[in-house]
């Protein structure tokens, strides 16, 4: 069969003698022969056949459809993109209709932040989130809202967030902390179907090799000077706080640390232990800290009473400058001294609420046994008989009464 495609328009005389115009030729192997009354009709049909021939040569064909031209182009593009897939177009369409939800791209950023912080507040109330972490989330999102003062969530694009995260040329740890806090917020917006993508995933992520060395600690001599100073500072009001952190390793943050949640009844001088309940512990695990003999002496002279965080922070700032104290230096000192004295990493881990791996990595062989004996031998200079209630020590010291003495010169003999 011939596969040529050509058309000829010629005048033709019918059997009855009437003239007509005939188109004849081949359309991809199919013979075409049609008669028309006028040359104009024949010429139009010839053009149609030539277009049809060109379309079929290019893989196109004519069909009847109710779709508009843009819809036809979109359908054709969809089938081209499915080339090579085993599933049909209707399969993917059904999946999209079942699972896709139109995001609320116009959700105001301030409303999204407010709802996210409220959810984290509830987690904090259920002890699922620490107050310190909640404060970090609030602070970071306050900065985010100031950086993007108006508009919707749609402005949180990868490029905008990259500029936000790199503001102020931060250290890698600071950058990663910012990115982690924003990542949880963006995941929350996905769960609420306010967005369909997480823009933070397309921002740079940096890996940090943490190389922690030995923990920073105090020497026994500095610890002795510190406690001696505290006995005369504020009439000894801060002695229980520093004694518990230094000689028992209680975590020292006055607002959300273990010392801030510790109760007087948890300190059992009669049985020689301090009970750290799960709601007090940083790791939400109960533990018992043995009260060392010197700590028992400090707590007998200066009974523990909870203090206002603002009071502790104010005076601790002054003492920190005087003795160059870092945040956890007292806890580090206790752990290293305990390991040096008892040579038991397992017991030190139980006392401090850490793992043995952390004890071995940061606290082993930092102190000698002799220095540990000197450290745990630090005792108060004030005897128990002169102990003052902490509540009274917070008051302004009373002025000593004025004593007048009248001396008479003895009469002459």
C-alpha positions as CSV (number, residue, x, y, z in Angstrom):
1,X,0.0,0.0,0.0
2,X,1.3,3.4,-0.9
3,X,2.2,5.8,2.0
4,X,2.5,8.9,0.0
5,X,0.5,12.0,0.8
6,X,-0.5,14.4,-2.0
7,X,-3.7,16.0,-3.3
8,X,-4.7,17.3,-6.7
9,X,-7.5,19.7,-7.4
10,X,-8.9,19.4,-11.0
11,X,-12.0,20.1,-13.0
12,X,-14.2,17.0,-13.6
13,X,-17.3,16.4,-15.9
14,X,-19.9,14.2,-14.5
15,X,-21.8,11.6,-16.6
16,X,-24.8,13.9,-16.9
17,X,-22.6,16.6,-18.4
18,X,-22.5,18.9,-15.3
19,X,-19.1,20.2,-14.3
20,X,-17.6,19.7,-10.8
21,X,-14.3,20.0,-9.0
22,X,-12.5,16.9,-7.8
23,X,-9.9,16.4,-5.1
24,X,-7.9,13.2,-5.4
25,X,-4.8,11.9,-3.7
26,X,-3.5,9.8,-0.9
27,X,-3.5,10.4,2.9
28,X,-0.9,8.1,4.5
29,X,-1.9,5.2,2.3
30,X,-5.6,5.9,2.2
31,X,-7.0,7.0,-1.2
32,X,-9.0,10.2,-1.2
33,X,-11.5,11.2,-4.0
34,X,-14.2,13.8,-3.5
35,X,-16.3,16.0,-5.8
36,X,-17.5,19.6,-5.1
37,X,-19.8,21.9,-7.0
38,X,-17.5,24.9,-6.8
39,X,-13.8,25.4,-6.9
40,X,-13.9,27.4,-3.6
41,X,-15.3,24.5,-1.6
42,X,-12.8,22.1,-3.2
43,X,-9.9,24.4,-2.3
44,X,-11.0,24.7,1.3
45,X,-11.3,20.9,1.6
46,X,-7.9,20.5,0.0
47,X,-6.4,22.8,2.7
48,X,-8.1,20.8,5.4
49,X,-6.8,17.5,4.1
50,X,-3.3,19.0,3.8
51,X,-3.4,20.2,7.5
52,X,-4.7,16.8,8.6
53,X,-1.9,15.1,6.7
54,X,0.7,17.4,8.4
55,X,-0.8,16.8,11.9
56,X,-0.8,13.0,11.4
57,X,2.8,13.2,10.2
58,X,3.7,15.0,13.5
59,X,1.8,12.6,15.7
60,X,-1.2,14.9,16.0
61,X,-4.8,14.0,15.3
62,X,-8.2,15.7,15.2
63,X,-10.9,14.8,17.7
64,X,-14.1,16.2,19.2
65,X,-13.8,17.5,22.8
66,X,-15.6,19.9,25.2
67,X,-12.2,21.1,26.6
68,X,-11.0,24.6,25.9
69,X,-7.7,25.1,24.2
70,X,-5.8,25.9,27.5
71,X,-7.3,22.8,29.1
72,X,-6.3,20.7,26.2
73,X,-2.7,22.0,26.5
74,X,-2.7,21.3,30.2
75,X,-4.0,17.7,29.6
76,X,-1.3,17.1,27.0
77,X,1.4,18.4,29.3
78,X,0.1,16.1,32.1
79,X,0.4,13.0,29.9
80,X,3.9,14.0,28.7
81,X,5.0,14.3,32.4
82,X,3.5,10.8,33.1
83,X,5.7,9.3,30.3
84,X,7.3,6.2,31.8
85,X,5.1,5.8,34.8
86,X,3.1,2.7,35.3
87,X,0.1,4.4,36.8
88,X,-2.6,6.3,34.9
89,X,-3.4,10.0,35.1
90,X,-6.6,9.3,36.9
91,X,-4.7,7.3,39.6
92,X,-2.6,10.4,40.5
93,X,-5.6,12.7,40.3
94,X,-7.6,10.5,42.7
95,X,-4.6,10.5,45.1
96,X,-4.3,14.3,45.0
97,X,-8.0,14.8,45.6
98,X,-8.0,12.5,48.6
99,X,-4.8,13.8,50.3
100,X,-4.2,17.4,49.3
101,X,-5.7,20.2,51.3
102,X,-5.4,23.8,50.2
103,X,-3.0,25.6,52.6
104,X,-4.1,28.8,54.3
105,X,-1.2,30.7,52.8
106,X,-2.7,34.0,54.0
107,X,-2.5,32.9,57.6
108,X,-1.1,36.0,59.5
109,X,2.3,35.3,60.9
110,X,1.5,36.9,64.3
111,X,-1.5,34.6,64.7
112,X,0.5,31.5,63.8
113,X,3.2,32.4,66.3
114,X,0.5,33.1,69.0
115,X,-1.1,29.7,68.5
116,X,2.2,27.9,68.5
117,X,3.4,29.5,71.7
118,X,0.0,28.6,73.3
119,X,0.5,25.0,72.4
120,X,4.0,25.0,73.9
121,X,2.7,26.7,77.0
122,X,0.3,23.7,77.5
123,X,3.2,21.3,77.0
124,X,5.1,23.1,79.7
125,X,2.2,22.9,82.1
126,X,2.1,19.2,81.5
127,X,5.9,19.0,82.3
128,X,6.5,17.9,78.7
129,X,8.6,21.0,78.0
130,X,11.0,22.7,80.4
131,X,10.4,26.4,81.3
132,X,13.9,27.2,80.0
133,X,13.0,25.8,76.6
134,X,9.7,27.6,76.5
135,X,11.5,30.9,77.3
136,X,14.0,30.2,74.4
137,X,11.1,29.6,72.0
138,X,9.3,32.8,73.0
139,X,12.4,34.9,72.7
140,X,13.3,33.5,69.2
141,X,9.8,34.0,67.9
142,X,9.6,37.5,69.3
143,X,12.7,38.3,67.2
144,X,11.1,36.6,64.2
145,X,8.0,38.7,64.5
146,X,10.0,41.9,64.8
147,X,12.0,40.8,61.7
148,X,8.8,40.2,59.7
149,X,6.5,42.8,61.3
150,X,3.5,42.2,59.1
151,X,2.2,39.8,56.4
152,X,1.4,36.1,56.3
153,X,3.3,32.9,56.6
154,X,4.0,33.0,52.8
155,X,6.9,35.5,53.4
156,X,8.8,32.8,55.3
157,X,10.7,31.6,52.2
158,X,14.1,29.8,52.2
159,X,15.9,32.9,51.0
160,X,14.3,35.2,53.6
161,X,14.9,32.7,56.4
162,X,18.6,32.3,55.4
163,X,19.1,36.1,55.8
164,X,17.2,35.9,59.1
165,X,19.3,33.0,60.5
166,X,22.6,34.7,59.4
167,X,21.8,38.1,60.9
168,X,24.6,39.5,63.0
169,X,27.2,37.0,61.7
170,X,26.5,34.4,64.5
171,X,28.6,31.5,65.6
172,X,27.7,28.1,64.1
173,X,26.2,26.9,67.4
174,X,24.0,30.1,67.6
175,X,22.9,29.6,63.9
176,X,22.0,25.9,64.5
177,X,20.1,26.8,67.7
178,X,18.0,29.4,65.7
179,X,17.4,27.0,62.9
180,X,16.3,24.2,65.3
181,X,13.7,26.5,67.0
182,X,12.3,27.7,63.7
183,X,12.2,24.1,62.4
184,X,9.8,23.1,65.1
185,X,7.6,26.1,64.4
186,X,7.5,25.4,60.6
187,X,6.6,21.7,61.3
188,X,3.7,23.0,63.5
189,X,2.5,25.1,60.5
190,X,2.6,22.0,58.4
191,X,0.5,20.0,60.9
192,X,-2.1,22.8,61.0
193,X,-2.2,22.7,57.1
194,X,-1.2,26.4,57.0
195,X,1.6,25.4,54.6
196,X,2.4,22.5,52.3
197,X,6.2,22.7,52.5
198,X,8.7,23.4,55.2
199,X,10.9,26.3,54.1
200,X,13.5,25.6,56.8
201,X,14.6,22.4,55.0
202,X,16.1,24.4,52.2
203,X,18.2,26.5,54.4
204,X,21.9,25.6,55.1
205,X,22.5,23.1,57.9
206,X,25.9,23.1,59.6
207,X,27.4,20.2,61.5
208,X,29.5,21.0,64.6
209,X,32.1,18.8,66.0
210,X,31.8,19.2,69.8
211,X,35.2,18.6,71.4
212,X,34.5,19.0,75.1
213,X,37.4,18.6,77.4
214,X,37.7,18.5,81.2
215,X,35.1,20.4,83.1
216,X,36.0,23.7,84.7
217,X,36.2,23.3,88.5
218,X,37.2,25.2,91.6
219,X,40.1,24.3,93.8
220,X,39.6,23.3,97.4
221,X,41.3,26.5,98.5
222,X,39.0,28.7,96.4
223,X,35.9,26.8,97.6
224,X,37.0,27.4,101.2
225,X,37.5,31.2,100.5
226,X,34.0,31.3,98.8
227,X,32.2,29.7,101.7
228,X,34.0,31.8,104.3
229,X,33.0,34.9,102.4
230,X,29.4,33.8,102.2
231,X,29.2,33.5,106.0
232,X,29.7,37.2,106.3
233,X,27.8,38.2,103.2
234,X,24.1,39.1,103.6
235,X,24.4,37.6,107.1
236,X,24.8,34.1,105.5
237,X,21.5,34.2,103.6
238,X,23.0,32.6,100.5
239,X,25.0,29.9,102.3
240,X,22.4,27.1,101.9
241,X,22.1,27.8,98.2
242,X,25.9,27.7,97.5
243,X,26.4,24.8,99.9
244,X,23.9,22.6,98.2
245,X,25.2,23.4,94.7
246,X,28.9,23.0,95.8
247,X,28.7,20.0,98.1
248,X,25.7,18.1,96.6
249,X,25.9,19.0,92.9
250,X,22.4,20.4,92.8
251,X,21.8,22.2,89.4
252,X,22.1,25.9,90.3
253,X,19.7,27.9,88.1
254,X,17.7,30.0,90.6
255,X,14.7,30.2,88.2
256,X,14.3,26.8,86.6
257,X,17.1,24.6,88.0
258,X,16.8,21.9,90.6
259,X,17.7,24.3,93.4
260,X,14.7,26.5,92.4
261,X,12.2,23.6,92.8
262,X,13.8,21.9,95.9
263,X,11.7,21.9,99.0
264,X,12.9,22.1,102.6
265,X,11.2,18.7,103.4
266,X,13.2,17.1,100.6
267,X,16.4,17.6,102.6
268,X,16.4,14.8,105.2
269,X,19.2,15.5,107.7
270,X,17.9,12.7,109.9
271,X,18.5,10.0,107.2
272,X,21.3,11.8,105.5
273,X,19.9,12.1,102.0
274,X,18.4,14.8,99.6
275,X,15.5,13.6,97.6
276,X,15.4,14.9,94.0
277,X,11.9,14.1,92.7
278,X,11.1,13.7,89.0
279,X,9.4,17.1,88.9
280,X,12.6,18.7,90.3
281,X,15.2,16.7,88.3
282,X,16.3,18.1,85.0
283,X,16.1,14.7,83.4
284,X,12.8,13.8,85.0
285,X,14.3,10.9,87.0
286,X,14.2,10.5,90.7
287,X,17.5,10.3,92.6
288,X,19.0,10.5,96.1
289,X,22.0,12.6,96.9
290,X,24.0,11.5,100.0
291,X,24.5,14.4,102.4
292,X,28.2,14.6,103.1
293,X,29.2,15.3,106.7
294,X,30.5,18.8,106.0
295,X,27.2,19.6,104.1
296,X,25.2,18.4,107.1
297,X,27.2,20.9,109.2
298,X,26.5,23.8,106.9
299,X,22.7,23.0,106.8
300,X,22.5,22.7,110.6
301,X,24.0,26.1,111.0
302,X,22.2,27.6,108.0
303,X,18.9,25.8,107.4
304,X,17.6,25.7,103.8
305,X,14.7,28.0,102.9
306,X,13.6,28.8,99.3
307,X,14.7,32.2,98.2
308,X,13.3,34.5,95.6
309,X,15.0,34.0,92.2
310,X,15.5,37.7,91.7
311,X,17.3,37.9,95.1
312,X,19.6,35.0,94.3
313,X,20.3,36.3,90.8
314,X,21.2,39.8,92.0
315,X,23.6,38.7,94.7
316,X,25.0,35.8,92.8
317,X,26.0,38.2,90.0
318,X,28.2,40.1,92.5
319,X,29.7,36.9,93.9
320,X,30.3,35.6,90.4
321,X,32.4,38.6,89.6
322,X,34.4,38.4,92.8
323,X,35.3,34.7,92.4
324,X,35.0,34.3,88.6
325,X,32.3,31.6,88.8
326,X,30.9,30.1,85.7
327,X,27.3,28.8,85.5
328,X,27.9,25.1,86.5
329,X,31.3,25.4,88.1
330,X,30.0,24.4,91.6
331,X,28.3,21.3,90.2
332,X,31.4,20.3,88.2
333,X,33.5,20.8,91.3
334,X,31.3,18.5,93.4
335,X,31.4,15.7,90.8
336,X,35.1,15.8,90.2
337,X,35.8,15.9,94.0
338,X,33.4,13.0,94.6
339,X,35.1,10.8,91.9
340,X,38.5,11.6,93.4
341,X,37.4,10.7,96.9
342,X,35.3,7.5,96.3
343,X,36.8,6.4,92.9
344,X,33.4,5.2,91.7
345,X,32.1,6.6,88.5
346,X,28.9,4.6,88.8
347,X,28.1,6.1,92.2
348,X,29.0,9.6,91.0
349,X,26.6,9.2,88.1
350,X,23.8,8.2,90.4
351,X,24.5,11.1,92.8
352,X,24.7,13.7,90.0
353,X,22.0,12.4,87.7
354,X,24.5,11.9,84.8
355,X,25.7,8.9,82.8
356,X,28.9,7.0,83.5
357,X,30.2,8.0,80.0
358,X,29.8,11.7,80.9
359,X,31.6,11.2,84.2
360,X,34.5,9.3,82.6
361,X,34.8,11.9,79.8
362,X,34.8,15.1,81.8
363,X,35.4,14.5,85.5
364,X,37.8,11.5,85.9
365,X,41.2,12.3,87.4
366,X,40.7,16.0,87.7
367,X,41.3,16.1,91.4
368,X,43.6,14.2,93.8
369,X,42.3,12.3,96.8
370,X,44.1,14.7,99.1
371,X,42.4,17.7,97.6
372,X,39.0,15.9,97.7
373,X,39.5,15.3,101.5
374,X,40.3,19.0,102.0
375,X,37.2,19.9,99.9
376,X,34.8,17.7,101.9
377,X,36.4,19.0,105.1
378,X,35.3,22.6,104.5
379,X,33.0,23.4,107.5
380,X,31.3,26.6,108.7
381,X,33.2,28.8,111.2
382,X,29.9,29.8,112.9
383,X,28.9,27.2,115.6
384,X,25.5,25.7,115.6
385,X,24.5,27.6,118.7
386,X,24.8,30.9,116.8
387,X,22.8,29.8,113.8
388,X,20.2,32.4,112.6
389,X,17.0,31.6,110.8
390,X,17.3,32.4,107.1
391,X,14.1,34.4,107.2
392,X,15.6,36.6,109.9
393,X,18.9,37.0,108.0
394,X,17.1,38.5,105.0
395,X,15.9,41.4,107.1
396,X,18.0,44.5,107.6
397,X,20.3,43.9,110.6
398,X,19.2,45.7,113.7
399,X,21.3,48.5,115.0
400,X,23.0,47.5,118.3
401,X,21.6,49.5,121.3
402,X,23.8,52.3,122.5
403,X,25.4,51.6,125.8
404,X,26.3,54.5,128.0
405,X,28.9,54.1,130.7
406,X,29.4,56.7,133.4
407,X,32.7,56.4,135.2
408,X,33.2,58.3,138.5
409,X,36.6,59.3,139.7
410,X,37.3,57.8,143.1
411,X,37.3,60.2,146.0
412,X,40.6,61.3,147.3
413,X,41.8,59.5,150.4
